[in-house]
Amino acid sequence: MKKKINSCIQERENFDSAHVDESGKTVMAPRLYISAVEDFNGLTLEYTLPGVNKDAIVLKMSEDSISIKGETDSIHYSSFYRFTCPVLPKEVKASYDNGLLRLKVPYKDVTLDMIDIDIQ
């Protein structure tokens, strides 16, 4: 199931409820807070990962998606989102402090990959 969160990000699955996996850990999505950067050049994403050590966070990103995973002794956090506006993953700035993962995600200029088409 896809759920649109705002105009530029879409949740792949609905993880509003938690479940227990075969190892006995609770599996749940971290809370996500989104805001558009003031100059409209990107997004600020904030994920709550209470109790997760920075070294236990796996963050993967492409131009059109993001995957977040993290674990504590009893909880496995996991989420996957699609960007409907392309972003620049190599330019993302990430910080983690006291259970809050903050990402500054710049939008990709969609005209960068445009090519000229000859009209006949």
N, CA, C and O atoms as a DFTB+ gen file, in Angstrom:
480 C
 N C O
     1  1       0.837      -1.178       0.000
     2  2       0.000       0.000       0.000
     3  2       0.883       1.243       0.000
     4  3       1.827       1.335       0.784
     5  1       0.581       2.189      -0.869
     6  2       1.327       3.436      -0.902
     7  2       0.483       4.533      -0.280
     8  3      -0.719       4.628      -0.529
     9  1       1.128       5.361       0.532
    10  2       0.441       6.456       1.186
    11  2       1.249       7.726       0.944
    12  3       2.424       7.796       1.304
    13  1       0.617       8.735       0.331
    14  2       1.297       9.990       0.060
    15  2       1.418      10.771       1.370
    16  3       0.424      10.999       2.059
    17  1       2.644      11.179       1.706
    18  2       2.877      11.897       2.950
    19  2       2.855      13.400       2.706
    20  3       2.225      14.144       3.458
    21  1       3.524      13.841       1.681
    22  2       3.406      15.209       1.210
    23  2       3.655      15.173      -0.281
    24  3       3.695      14.085      -0.854
    25  1       3.823      16.296      -0.932
    26  2       3.908      16.297      -2.387
    27  2       5.186      15.651      -2.916
    28  3       5.257      15.361      -4.110
    29  1       6.193      15.414      -2.086
    30  2       7.456      14.880      -2.602
    31  2       7.922      13.579      -1.952
    32  3       9.017      13.110      -2.263
    33  1       7.139      12.989      -1.073
    34  2       7.563      11.729      -0.468
    35  2       6.352      10.837      -0.239
    36  3       5.276      11.304       0.136
    37  1       6.551       9.545      -0.472
    38  2       5.465       8.585      -0.391
    39  2       5.946       7.366       0.397
    40  3       7.022       6.830       0.131
    41  1       5.148       6.938       1.360
    42  2       5.489       5.772       2.162
    43  2       5.115       4.509       1.392
    44  3       4.007       4.409       0.867
    45  1       6.036       3.542       1.321
    46  2       5.765       2.318       0.573
    47  2       4.759       1.437       1.267
    48  3       3.864       0.893       0.620
    49  1       4.885       1.285       2.555
    50  2       3.959       0.454       3.296
    51  2       3.467       1.233       4.503
    52  3       4.129       2.159       4.971
    53  1       2.325       0.860       4.991
    54  2       1.762       1.522       6.157
    55  2       2.174       0.752       7.406
    56  3       1.685      -0.350       7.652
    57  1       3.071       1.334       8.187
    58  2       3.559       0.699       9.397
    59  2       3.010       1.394      10.645
    60  3       3.728       1.564      11.630
    61  1       1.739       1.793      10.599
    62  2       1.171       2.481      11.750
    63  2       1.137       1.585      12.978
    64  3       1.155       2.079      14.106
    65  1       1.087       0.283      12.774
    66  2       1.079      -0.615      13.912
    67  2       2.361      -1.436      13.912
    68  3       2.941      -1.699      12.859
    69  1       2.791      -1.831      15.085
    70  2       3.999      -2.623      15.237
    71  2       3.634      -4.097      15.276
    72  3       2.496      -4.463      15.570
    73  1       4.617      -4.936      14.976
    74  2       4.436      -6.368      15.113
    75  2       5.734      -6.978      15.644
    76  3       6.778      -6.326      15.631
    77  1       5.672      -8.196      16.098
    78  2       6.841      -8.886      16.629
    79  2       7.345      -9.863      15.569
    80  3       6.572     -10.648      15.019
    81  1       8.671      -9.806      15.283
    82  2       9.225     -10.721      14.285
    83  2       9.612     -12.048      14.927
    84  3       9.419     -12.246      16.126
    85  1      10.161     -12.960      14.114
    86  2      10.481     -14.298      14.606
    87  2      11.568     -14.309      15.679
    88  3      11.676     -15.273      16.438
    89  1      12.386     -13.233      15.752
    90  2      13.419     -13.165      16.793
    91  2      12.885     -12.614      18.111
    92  3      13.597     -12.590      19.115
    93  1      11.615     -12.167      18.104
    94  2      11.021     -11.618      19.313
    95  2      11.138     -10.106      19.432
    96  3      10.679      -9.523      20.413
    97  1      11.758      -9.460      18.425
    98  2      11.880      -8.002      18.445
    99  2      10.624      -7.358      17.879
   100  3      10.005      -7.876      16.950
   101  1      10.265      -6.228      18.451
   102  2       9.167      -5.435      17.919
   103  2       9.663      -4.729      16.658
   104  3      10.725      -4.107      16.674
   105  1       8.904      -4.821      15.571
   106  2       9.255      -4.171      14.313
   107  2       8.292      -3.013      14.106
   108  3       7.074      -3.189      14.121
   109  1       8.855      -1.827      13.913
   110  2       8.029      -0.641      13.708
   111  2       8.788       0.379      12.884
   112  3      10.017       0.344      12.815
   113  1       8.060       1.283      12.264
   114  2       8.669       2.364      11.495
   115  2       8.994       3.516      12.437
   116  3       8.219       3.815      13.345
   117  1      10.154       4.173      12.222
   118  2      10.424       5.368      13.007
   119  2       9.454       6.471      12.611
   120  3       9.017       6.532      11.462
   121  1       9.119       7.331      13.543
   122  2       8.264       8.477      13.220
   123  2       9.028       9.398      12.279
   124  3      10.217       9.652      12.473
   125  1       8.342       9.890      11.268
   126  2       8.947      10.769      10.282
   127  2       8.261      12.123      10.329
   128  3       7.034      12.222      10.318
   129  1       9.086      13.166      10.381
   130  2       8.590      14.537      10.316
   131  2       9.248      15.191       9.110
   132  3      10.464      15.098       8.943
   133  1       8.462      15.847       8.273
   134  2       8.953      16.421       7.024
   135  2       8.632      17.902       6.988
   136  3       7.552      18.331       7.393
   137  1       9.587      18.674       6.498
   138  2       9.282      20.080       6.227
   139  2      10.056      20.495       4.991
   140  3      11.177      20.037       4.768
   141  1       9.463      21.352       4.199
   142  2      10.154      21.887       3.027
   143  2      11.160      22.914       3.511
   144  3      10.873      23.696       4.417
   145  1      12.328      22.911       2.912
   146  2      13.334      23.904       3.249
   147  2      12.788      25.274       2.839
   148  3      12.085      25.390       1.835
   149  1      13.112      26.305       3.616
   150  2      12.526      27.628       3.392
   151  2      12.695      28.143       1.969
   152  3      11.801      28.810       1.448
   153  1      13.828      27.844       1.329
   154  2      14.028      28.352      -0.025
   155  2      13.527      27.371      -1.091
   156  3      13.794      27.561      -2.278
   157  1      12.811      26.335      -0.679
   158  2      12.198      25.353      -1.578
   159  2      13.225      24.602      -2.423
   160  3      12.909      24.162      -3.528
   161  1      14.440      24.453      -1.920
   162  2      15.474      23.709      -2.628
   163  2      15.620      22.280      -2.118
   164  3      16.470      21.535      -2.606
   165  1      14.805      21.889      -1.147
   166  2      14.928      20.543      -0.621
   167  2      13.984      20.271       0.522
   168  3      13.073      21.050       0.803
   169  1      14.219      19.145       1.178
   170  2      13.408      18.709       2.311
   171  2      14.267      18.601       3.555
   172  3      15.472      18.360       3.471
   173  1      13.652      18.779       4.695
   174  2      14.263      18.407       5.962
   175  2      13.450      17.235       6.484
   176  3      12.245      17.355       6.708
   177  1      14.116      16.096       6.676
   178  2      13.463      14.901       7.194
   179  2      14.006      14.628       8.584
   180  3      15.217      14.673       8.800
   181  1      13.126      14.349       9.519
   182  2      13.531      14.011      10.877
   183  2      12.868      12.702      11.276
   184  3      11.646      12.566      11.220
   185  1      13.685      11.747      11.676
   186  2      13.211      10.431      12.106
   187  2      13.530      10.259      13.586
   188  3      14.640      10.558      14.026
   189  1      12.569       9.782      14.343
   190  2      12.832       9.467      15.739
   191  2      13.229       8.008      15.845
   192  3      12.507       7.120      15.392
   193  1      14.380       7.771      16.445
   194  2      14.920       6.435      16.653
   195  2      15.384       6.316      18.107
   196  3      16.582       6.187      18.359
   197  1      14.457       6.359      19.061
   198  2      14.846       6.371      20.471
   199  2      15.609       5.114      20.873
   200  3      15.192       3.993      20.582
   201  1      16.735       5.328      21.549
   202  2      17.525       4.224      22.059
   203  2      18.464       3.583      21.065
   204  3      19.213       2.678      21.432
   205  1      18.450       4.026      19.803
   206  2      19.307       3.434      18.776
   207  2      20.673       4.135      18.798
   208  3      20.744       5.363      18.769
   209  1      21.754       3.346      18.849
   210  2      23.099       3.911      18.731
   211  2      23.341       4.333      17.291
   212  3      22.840       3.706      16.357
   213  1      24.106       5.391      17.118
   214  2      24.386       5.903      15.771
   215  2      24.970       4.816      14.870
   216  3      24.628       4.746      13.690
   217  1      25.841       3.973      15.411
   218  2      26.476       2.916      14.614
   219  2      25.504       1.825      14.195
   220  3      25.830       1.024      13.319
   221  1      24.320       1.771      14.795
   222  2      23.323       0.747      14.463
   223  2      22.325       1.230      13.413
   224  3      21.386       0.508      13.077
   225  1      22.516       2.440      12.893
   226  2      21.611       2.992      11.883
   227  2      22.160       2.681      10.492
   228  3      23.330       2.931      10.203
   229  1      21.304       2.136       9.644
   230  2      21.653       1.901       8.239
   231  2      20.759       2.825       7.417
   232  3      19.536       2.685       7.408
   233  1      21.384       3.756       6.739
   234  2      20.677       4.753       5.934
   235  2      21.147       4.605       4.495
   236  3      22.333       4.757       4.201
   237  1      20.210       4.308       3.603
   238  2      20.522       4.189       2.180
   239  2      19.586       5.102       1.408
   240  3      18.409       5.240       1.741
   241  1      20.137       5.728       0.365
   242  2      19.336       6.679      -0.384
   243  2      19.735       6.655      -1.851
   244  3      20.904       6.482      -2.195
   245  1      18.752       6.829      -2.689
   246  2      18.985       7.020      -4.118
   247  2      18.270       8.299      -4.518
   248  3      17.706       8.993      -3.672
   249  1      18.294       8.599      -5.774
   250  2      17.643       9.802      -6.283
   251  2      16.127       9.772      -6.063
   252  3      15.480      10.818      -6.018
   253  1      15.567       8.563      -5.927
   254  2      14.110       8.473      -5.805
   255  2      13.610       7.702      -4.585
   256  3      12.408       7.456      -4.476
   257  1      14.504       7.310      -3.656
   258  2      14.024       6.566      -2.487
   259  2      14.996       6.652      -1.316
   260  3      16.160       7.024      -1.467
   261  1      14.478       6.293      -0.145
   262  2      15.278       6.284       1.075
   263  2      14.855       5.091       1.930
   264  3      13.671       4.766       2.027
   265  1      15.835       4.454       2.540
   266  2      15.593       3.327       3.428
   267  2      16.313       3.602       4.740
   268  3      17.488       3.969       4.747
   269  1      15.600       3.423       5.854
   270  2      16.157       3.649       7.186
   271  2      15.954       2.387       8.003
   272  3      14.857       1.828       8.030
   273  1      17.013       1.937       8.671
   274  2      16.904       0.812       9.598
   275  2      17.740       1.112      10.825
   276  3      18.784       1.758      10.734
   277  1      17.285       0.649      11.953
   278  2      18.022       0.799      13.201
   279  2      17.485      -0.170      14.233
   280  3      16.324      -0.574      14.173
   281  1      18.336      -0.545      15.186
   282  2      17.915      -1.522      16.190
   283  2      18.353      -1.142      17.585
   284  3      19.396      -0.524      17.799
   285  1      17.515      -1.538      18.523
   286  2      17.879      -1.561      19.933
   287  2      17.827      -3.032      20.344
   288  3      17.665      -3.907      19.492
   289  1      17.961      -3.308      21.631
   290  2      17.872      -4.696      22.090
   291  2      16.502      -5.300      21.841
   292  3      16.381      -6.509      21.642
   293  1      15.463      -4.461      21.849
   294  2      14.109      -4.999      21.743
   295  2      13.296      -4.497      20.557
   296  3      12.208      -5.013      20.298
   297  1      13.803      -3.496      19.827
   298  2      13.035      -2.904      18.729
   299  2      13.874      -2.858      17.458
   300  3      15.058      -2.524      17.485
   301  1      13.238      -3.200      16.355
   302  2      13.848      -3.069      15.029
   303  2      13.033      -2.015      14.273
   304  3      11.863      -2.242      13.962
   305  1      13.646      -0.865      13.977
   306  2      12.997       0.189      13.206
   307  2      13.317      -0.015      11.728
   308  3      14.460      -0.295      11.365
   309  1      12.313       0.126      10.889
   310  2      12.532      -0.045       9.458
   311  2      11.485       0.748       8.692
   312  3      10.296       0.687       9.006
   313  1      11.936       1.500       7.674
   314  2      10.992       2.197       6.808
   315  2      11.620       2.424       5.442
   316  3      12.841       2.487       5.301
   317  1      10.766       2.545       4.454
   318  2      11.174       2.786       3.077
   319  2      10.213       3.812       2.493
   320  3       8.996       3.681       2.623
   321  1      10.768       4.832       1.849
   322  2       9.947       5.884       1.252
   323  2      10.438       6.157      -0.156
   324  3      11.625       6.021      -0.452
   325  1       9.518       6.539      -1.015
   326  2       9.844       6.968      -2.375
   327  2       9.710       8.485      -2.441
   328  3       8.772       9.070      -1.900
   329  1      10.672       9.104      -3.119
   330  2      10.583      10.533      -3.401
   331  2       9.879      10.696      -4.734
   332  3      10.243      10.037      -5.708
   333  1       8.896      11.546      -4.795
   334  2       8.251      11.836      -6.066
   335  2       8.882      13.055      -6.729
   336  3       8.560      13.389      -7.869
   337  1       9.778      13.713      -6.009
   338  2      10.607      14.781      -6.552
   339  2      12.048      14.281      -6.447
   340  3      12.470      13.929      -5.346
   341  1      12.825      14.231      -7.533
   342  2      14.179      13.685      -7.442
   343  2      15.061      14.514      -6.515
   344  3      14.948      15.738      -6.447
   345  1      15.946      13.811      -5.801
   346  2      16.851      14.456      -4.853
   347  2      18.296      14.128      -5.208
   348  3      18.558      13.305      -6.086
   349  1      19.223      14.774      -4.525
   350  2      20.657      14.561      -4.731
   351  2      21.226      13.803      -3.533
   352  3      21.652      14.433      -2.565
   353  1      21.244      12.471      -3.569
   354  2      21.670      11.702      -2.397
   355  2      23.111      11.969      -1.975
   356  3      23.416      11.887      -0.785
   357  1      24.002      12.283      -2.906
   358  2      25.403      12.536      -2.557
   359  2      25.598      13.857      -1.826
   360  3      26.669      14.104      -1.273
   361  1      24.585      14.701      -1.818
   362  2      24.690      16.005      -1.162
   363  2      23.881      16.087       0.139
   364  3      23.764      17.160       0.730
   365  1      23.333      14.975       0.574
   366  2      22.540      14.946       1.804
   367  2      23.444      15.173       3.008
   368  3      24.542      14.622       3.083
   369  1      22.986      15.972       3.931
   370  2      23.671      16.204       5.203
   371  2      22.860      15.503       6.287
   372  3      21.674      15.782       6.461
   373  1      23.503      14.593       7.013
   374  2      22.806      13.832       8.049
   375  2      23.477      14.057       9.391
   376  3      24.703      14.112       9.485
   377  1      22.653      14.189      10.437
   378  2      23.175      14.281      11.799
   379  2      22.270      13.466      12.709
   380  3      21.085      13.282      12.431
   381  1      22.846      12.982      13.796
   382  2      22.086      12.164      14.743
   383  2      22.435      12.612      16.148
   384  3      23.604      12.662      16.530
   385  1      21.406      12.935      16.908
   386  2      21.629      13.398      18.273
   387  2      20.456      12.987      19.147
   388  3      19.308      13.336      18.874
   389  1      20.759      12.250      20.188
   390  2      19.768      11.927      21.213
   391  2      18.487      11.315      20.640
   392  3      17.385      11.704      21.027
   393  1      18.634      10.350      19.710
   394  2      17.476       9.658      19.169
   395  2      16.799      10.323      17.989
   396  3      15.779       9.825      17.511
   397  1      17.338      11.440      17.500
   398  2      16.742      12.145      16.368
   399  2      17.727      12.179      15.205
   400  3      18.806      12.762      15.303
   401  1      17.336      11.542      14.101
   402  2      18.118      11.564      12.872
   403  2      17.554      12.670      11.998
   404  3      16.378      12.645      11.636
   405  1      18.389      13.637      11.661
   406  2      17.947      14.785      10.856
   407  2      18.699      14.771       9.529
   408  3      19.925      14.670       9.495
   409  1      17.939      14.874       8.430
   410  2      18.515      14.876       7.092
   411  2      18.120      16.146       6.359
   412  3      16.954      16.539       6.362
   413  1      19.081      16.774       5.744
   414  2      18.836      17.900       4.836
   415  2      19.027      17.342       3.435
   416  3      20.144      17.011       3.037
   417  1      17.929      17.240       2.688
   418  2      17.911      16.553       1.400
   419  2      17.640      17.572       0.295
   420  3      16.516      18.059       0.173
   421  1      18.654      17.901      -0.514
   422  2      18.428      18.870      -1.587
   423  2      17.713      18.239      -2.779
   424  3      17.964      17.084      -3.125
   425  1      16.835      18.996      -3.393
   426  2      16.190      18.551      -4.616
   427  2      17.186      18.578      -5.766
   428  3      18.110      19.391      -5.787
   429  1      16.985      17.687      -6.712
   430  2      17.768      17.689      -7.942
   431  2      17.117      18.667      -8.916
   432  3      15.893      18.724      -9.033
   433  1      17.944      19.426      -9.603
   434  2      17.433      20.307     -10.655
   435  2      17.033      19.421     -11.825
   436  3      17.894      18.846     -12.492
   437  1      15.752      19.308     -12.077
   438  2      15.268      18.382     -13.106
   439  2      15.715      18.763     -14.511
   440  3      15.625      17.945     -15.426
   441  1      16.188      19.973     -14.697
   442  2      16.649      20.373     -16.031
   443  2      18.078      19.918     -16.308
   444  3      18.535      20.028     -17.445
   445  1      18.802      19.410     -15.303
   446  2      20.198      19.014     -15.492
   447  2      20.369      17.897     -16.513
   448  3      21.323      17.917     -17.290
   449  1      19.480      16.943     -16.525
   450  2      19.598      15.797     -17.422
   451  2      18.825      15.962     -18.726
   452  3      18.725      15.024     -19.518
   453  1      18.284      17.145     -18.943
   454  2      17.516      17.358     -20.169
   455  2      18.454      17.449     -21.366
   456  3      19.568      17.965     -21.276
   457  1      17.975      16.940     -22.470
   458  2      18.749      17.033     -23.709
   459  2      17.914      17.774     -24.746
   460  3      16.687      17.827     -24.660
   461  1      18.611      18.347     -25.734
   462  2      17.925      19.035     -26.825
   463  2      17.401      17.999     -27.809
   464  3      18.110      17.051     -28.147
   465  1      16.195      18.168     -28.260
   466  2      15.570      17.279     -29.240
   467  2      15.357      18.058     -30.521
   468  3      14.728      19.116     -30.540
   469  1      15.899      17.505     -31.584
   470  2      15.693      18.145     -32.909
   471  2      14.273      17.893     -33.372
   472  3      13.763      16.776     -33.275
   473  1      13.649      18.921     -33.866
   474  2      12.286      18.808     -34.405
   475  2      12.396      18.802     -35.921
   476  3      12.995      19.696     -36.518
   477  1      11.811      17.787     -36.529
   478  2      11.896      17.642     -37.981
   479  2      10.606      18.019     -38.649
   480  3      10.504      17.955     -39.874
